[in-house]
């Protein structure tokens, strides 16, 4: 797989995971859900872009912003097709 495929796969996985972390469990306090989402987003982004440490910081910020934007869309898709919860009902 090339880097673009890893980035696409990571954004799909993170989008569904973010939908679950933020809207799935009702017994997990919201701040802890945001910490989990932030940590997972950094891990997924670094996995998808292994050369991020050598990339100029402005490019890294733009790559990360694009990554987060696409994952929000994948979370909405996961909610829409019913594989992720819409609200904290679990």
Backbone as JSON Lines, residues from 0, in Angstrom:
{"i":0,"aa":"X","n":[0.85,-1.19,0.0],"ca":[0.0,0.0,0.0],"c":[0.88,1.24,0.0]}
{"i":1,"aa":"X","n":[0.42,2.25,-0.7],"ca":[1.18,3.5,-0.68],"c":[0.65,4.41,0.44]}
{"i":2,"aa":"X","n":[1.31,5.54,0.62],"ca":[0.98,6.43,1.73],"c":[-0.44,6.99,1.61]}
{"i":3,"aa":"X","n":[-0.9,7.24,0.41],"ca":[-2.26,7.75,0.22],"c":[-3.3,6.73,0.68]}
{"i":4,"aa":"X","n":[-3.05,5.47,0.39],"ca":[-3.98,4.43,0.82],"c":[-4.0,4.3,2.34]}
{"i":5,"aa":"X","n":[-2.82,4.4,2.97],"ca":[-2.77,4.37,4.43],"c":[-3.53,5.55,5.04]}
{"i":6,"aa":"X","n":[-3.36,6.72,4.44],"ca":[-4.06,7.91,4.94],"c":[-5.57,7.75,4.81]}
{"i":7,"aa":"X","n":[-6.02,7.21,3.68],"ca":[-7.46,7.0,3.49],"c":[-8.0,5.97,4.48]}
{"i":8,"aa":"X","n":[-7.29,4.88,4.65],"ca":[-7.72,3.84,5.59],"c":[-7.73,4.37,7.02]}
{"i":9,"aa":"X","n":[-6.71,5.13,7.39],"ca":[-6.66,5.68,8.74],"c":[-7.8,6.67,8.97]}
{"i":10,"aa":"X","n":[-8.16,7.45,7.97],"ca":[-9.26,8.4,8.17],"c":[-10.59,7.69,8.32]}
{"i":11,"aa":"X","n":[-10.79,6.59,7.61],"ca":[-12.03,5.81,7.77],"c":[-12.08,5.21,9.17]}
{"i":12,"aa":"X","n":[-11.0,4.57,9.58],"ca":[-10.96,3.93,10.9],"c":[-11.15,4.96,12.0]}
{"i":13,"aa":"X","n":[-10.45,6.09,11.89],"ca":[-10.58,7.11,12.93],"c":[-11.96,7.75,12.93]}
{"i":14,"aa":"X","n":[-12.56,7.94,11.77],"ca":[-13.9,8.53,11.72],"c":[-14.93,7.67,12.43]}
{"i":15,"aa":"X","n":[-14.89,6.37,12.19],"ca":[-15.82,5.46,12.87],"c":[-15.5,5.4,14.36]}
{"i":16,"aa":"X","n":[-14.21,5.34,14.71],"ca":[-13.82,5.29,16.12],"c":[-14.22,6.57,16.85]}
{"i":17,"aa":"X","n":[-14.04,7.7,16.22],"ca":[-14.43,8.96,16.86],"c":[-15.93,9.01,17.11]}
{"i":18,"aa":"X","n":[-16.7,8.54,16.15],"ca":[-18.16,8.5,16.33],"c":[-18.5,7.62,17.54]}
{"i":19,"aa":"X","n":[-17.82,6.5,17.68],"ca":[-18.07,5.61,18.82],"c":[-17.61,6.24,20.13]}
{"i":20,"aa":"X","n":[-16.39,6.8,20.16],"ca":[-15.85,7.38,21.39],"c":[-16.71,8.53,21.89]}
{"i":21,"aa":"X","n":[-17.14,9.39,20.97],"ca":[-17.85,10.6,21.39],"c":[-19.34,10.39,21.61]}
{"i":22,"aa":"X","n":[-19.94,9.44,20.9],"ca":[-21.39,9.31,20.97],"c":[-21.88,7.96,21.46]}
{"i":23,"aa":"X","n":[-20.99,7.01,21.62],"ca":[-21.41,5.67,22.01],"c":[-21.66,5.48,23.49]}
{"i":24,"aa":"X","n":[-20.62,5.41,24.29],"ca":[-20.81,5.05,25.7],"c":[-21.35,6.2,26.54]}
{"i":25,"aa":"X","n":[-22.46,5.97,27.22],"ca":[-23.05,7.03,28.03],"c":[-22.41,7.11,29.42]}
{"i":26,"aa":"X","n":[-21.69,6.08,29.83],"ca":[-21.08,6.09,31.16],"c":[-19.67,6.69,31.15]}
{"i":27,"aa":"X","n":[-19.14,6.99,29.99],"ca":[-17.81,7.61,29.9],"c":[-18.0,9.12,29.89]}
{"i":28,"aa":"X","n":[-17.37,9.84,30.83],"ca":[-17.5,11.3,30.84],"c":[-16.96,11.92,29.55]}
{"i":29,"aa":"X","n":[-17.59,12.97,29.11],"ca":[-17.22,13.62,27.85],"c":[-15.76,14.03,27.79]}
{"i":30,"aa":"X","n":[-15.17,14.6,28.86],"ca":[-13.74,14.95,28.77],"c":[-12.85,13.75,28.48]}
{"i":31,"aa":"X","n":[-13.16,12.6,29.05],"ca":[-12.36,11.4,28.79],"c":[-12.54,10.93,27.35]}
{"i":32,"aa":"X","n":[-13.73,11.09,26.82],"ca":[-13.96,10.73,25.42],"c":[-13.14,11.63,24.5]}
{"i":33,"aa":"X","n":[-13.06,12.92,24.81],"ca":[-12.26,13.82,23.99],"c":[-10.78,13.51,24.1]}
{"i":34,"aa":"X","n":[-10.31,13.12,25.28],"ca":[-8.9,12.72,25.44],"c":[-8.62,11.49,24.59]}
{"i":35,"aa":"X","n":[-9.52,10.52,24.62],"ca":[-9.34,9.31,23.81],"c":[-9.33,9.64,22.32]}
{"i":36,"aa":"X","n":[-10.22,10.5,21.9],"ca":[-10.28,10.89,20.48],"c":[-9.0,11.64,20.08]}
{"i":37,"aa":"X","n":[-8.54,12.55,20.91],"ca":[-7.32,13.3,20.6],"c":[-6.11,12.36,20.49]}
{"i":38,"aa":"X","n":[-5.97,11.45,21.44],"ca":[-4.85,10.51,21.42],"c":[-4.92,9.6,20.2]}
{"i":39,"aa":"X","n":[-6.1,9.08,19.92],"ca":[-6.25,8.19,18.78],"c":[-6.03,8.91,17.46]}
{"i":40,"aa":"X","n":[-6.44,10.19,17.4],"ca":[-6.25,10.94,16.16],"c":[-4.77,11.15,15.87]}
{"i":41,"aa":"X","n":[-3.99,11.46,16.88],"ca":[-2.56,11.65,16.68],"c":[-1.91,10.33,16.26]}
{"i":42,"aa":"X","n":[-2.27,9.23,16.93],"ca":[-1.71,7.93,16.57],"c":[-2.07,7.53,15.13]}
{"i":43,"aa":"X","n":[-3.32,7.72,14.75],"ca":[-3.75,7.37,13.4],"c":[-3.08,8.27,12.37]}
{"i":44,"aa":"X","n":[-2.92,9.55,12.69],"ca":[-2.29,10.47,11.75],"c":[-0.82,10.13,11.54]}
{"i":45,"aa":"X","n":[-0.11,9.82,12.62],"ca":[1.3,9.46,12.5],"c":[1.45,8.13,11.76]}
{"i":46,"aa":"X","n":[0.53,7.21,11.99],"ca":[0.55,5.94,11.27],"c":[0.36,6.17,9.76]}
{"i":47,"aa":"X","n":[-0.55,7.05,9.43],"ca":[-0.84,7.33,8.02],"c":[0.24,8.17,7.36]}
{"i":48,"aa":"X","n":[0.96,8.96,8.14],"ca":[2.0,9.85,7.62],"c":[3.29,9.64,8.42]}
{"i":49,"aa":"X","n":[4.0,8.56,8.17],"ca":[5.18,8.25,8.99],"c":[6.31,9.27,8.88]}
{"i":50,"aa":"X","n":[6.33,10.08,7.84],"ca":[7.39,11.07,7.7],"c":[6.98,12.45,8.22]}
{"i":51,"aa":"X","n":[5.98,12.5,9.08],"ca":[5.47,13.78,9.57],"c":[6.53,14.51,10.4]}
{"i":52,"aa":"X","n":[7.45,13.8,11.03],"ca":[8.49,14.46,11.83],"c":[9.47,15.24,10.97]}
{"i":53,"aa":"X","n":[9.65,14.84,9.72],"ca":[10.6,15.53,8.84],"c":[9.9,16.5,7.88]}
{"i":54,"aa":"X","n":[8.59,16.54,7.93],"ca":[7.82,17.45,7.08],"c":[7.81,18.84,7.72]}
{"i":55,"aa":"X","n":[7.88,19.91,6.93],"ca":[7.75,21.25,7.52],"c":[6.46,21.37,8.32]}
{"i":56,"aa":"X","n":[6.53,22.09,9.43],"ca":[5.4,22.11,10.36],"c":[4.12,22.65,9.72]}
{"i":57,"aa":"X","n":[4.22,23.6,8.82],"ca":[3.02,24.13,8.17],"c":[2.33,23.05,7.32]}
{"i":58,"aa":"X","n":[3.13,22.27,6.63],"ca":[2.57,21.18,5.85],"c":[1.93,20.13,6.76]}
{"i":59,"aa":"X","n":[2.56,19.86,7.89],"ca":[2.01,18.89,8.84],"c":[0.67,19.36,9.39]}
{"i":60,"aa":"X","n":[0.58,20.65,9.7],"ca":[-0.68,21.19,10.22],"c":[-1.78,21.09,9.16]}
{"i":61,"aa":"X","n":[-1.45,21.39,7.93],"ca":[-2.45,21.28,6.86],"c":[-2.86,19.84,6.61]}
{"i":62,"aa":"X","n":[-1.9,18.92,6.63],"ca":[-2.23,17.5,6.49],"c":[-3.14,17.04,7.62]}
{"i":63,"aa":"X","n":[-2.84,17.47,8.84],"ca":[-3.64,17.08,10.0],"c":[-5.05,17.66,9.91]}
{"i":64,"aa":"X","n":[-5.17,18.91,9.48],"ca":[-6.5,19.53,9.33],"c":[-7.32,18.78,8.28]}
{"i":65,"aa":"X","n":[-6.7,18.41,7.18],"ca":[-7.4,17.64,6.16],"c":[-7.8,16.26,6.67]}
{"i":66,"aa":"X","n":[-6.91,15.66,7.44],"ca":[-7.2,14.35,8.03],"c":[-8.41,14.43,8.95]}
{"i":67,"aa":"X","n":[-8.44,15.44,9.83],"ca":[-9.58,15.59,10.74],"c":[-10.87,15.9,10.0]}
{"i":68,"aa":"X","n":[-10.79,16.69,8.94],"ca":[-11.99,17.0,8.16],"c":[-12.57,15.75,7.5]}
{"i":69,"aa":"X","n":[-11.72,14.93,6.95],"ca":[-12.23,13.72,6.3],"c":[-12.77,12.72,7.31]}
{"i":70,"aa":"X","n":[-12.16,12.67,8.5],"ca":[-12.65,11.72,9.5],"c":[-14.02,12.13,10.02]}
{"i":71,"aa":"X","n":[-14.28,13.42,10.11],"ca":[-15.62,13.86,10.53],"c":[-16.67,13.37,9.55]}
{"i":72,"aa":"X","n":[-16.34,13.44,8.29],"ca":[-17.27,12.94,7.27],"c":[-17.49,11.43,7.39]}
{"i":73,"aa":"X","n":[-16.41,10.67,7.64],"ca":[-16.56,9.22,7.78],"c":[-17.35,8.87,9.03]}
{"i":74,"aa":"X","n":[-17.22,9.67,10.09],"ca":[-18.04,9.44,11.29],"c":[-19.51,9.65,11.0]}
{"i":75,"aa":"X","n":[-19.82,10.68,10.22],"ca":[-21.21,10.94,9.84],"c":[-21.75,9.82,8.96]}
{"i":76,"aa":"X","n":[-20.91,9.31,8.06],"ca":[-21.33,8.19,7.22],"c":[-21.6,6.96,8.07]}
{"i":77,"aa":"X","n":[-20.7,6.68,9.03],"ca":[-20.88,5.52,9.91],"c":[-22.18,5.63,10.7]}
{"i":78,"aa":"X","n":[-22.5,6.83,11.15],"ca":[-23.76,7.05,11.86],"c":[-24.94,6.86,10.91]}
{"i":79,"aa":"X","n":[-24.82,7.38,9.71],"ca":[-25.91,7.3,8.75],"c":[-26.26,5.89,8.31]}
{"i":80,"aa":"X","n":[-25.24,5.03,8.16],"ca":[-25.54,3.66,7.73],"c":[-25.74,2.71,8.91]}
{"i":81,"aa":"X","n":[-25.64,3.24,10.11],"ca":[-26.02,2.45,11.29],"c":[-24.94,1.59,11.91]}
{"i":82,"aa":"X","n":[-23.65,1.82,11.57],"ca":[-22.61,1.03,12.21],"c":[-21.99,1.75,13.4]}
{"i":83,"aa":"X","n":[-22.39,3.0,13.64],"ca":[-21.95,3.74,14.8],"c":[-23.17,4.44,15.39]}
{"i":84,"aa":"X","n":[-23.19,4.59,16.72],"ca":[-24.36,5.2,17.35],"c":[-24.46,6.71,17.07]}
{"i":85,"aa":"X","n":[-25.68,7.2,17.05],"ca":[-25.91,8.63,16.84],"c":[-25.85,9.41,18.14]}
{"i":86,"aa":"X","n":[-26.22,8.76,19.23],"ca":[-26.2,9.4,20.54],"c":[-25.63,8.44,21.56]}
{"i":87,"aa":"X","n":[-25.4,8.93,22.77],"ca":[-24.81,8.08,23.81],"c":[-25.86,7.14,24.41]}
{"i":88,"aa":"X","n":[-26.15,6.09,23.69],"ca":[-27.2,5.15,24.09],"c":[-26.63,3.8,24.55]}
{"i":89,"aa":"X","n":[-25.33,3.65,24.47],"ca":[-24.74,2.34,24.82],"c":[-24.26,2.35,26.25]}
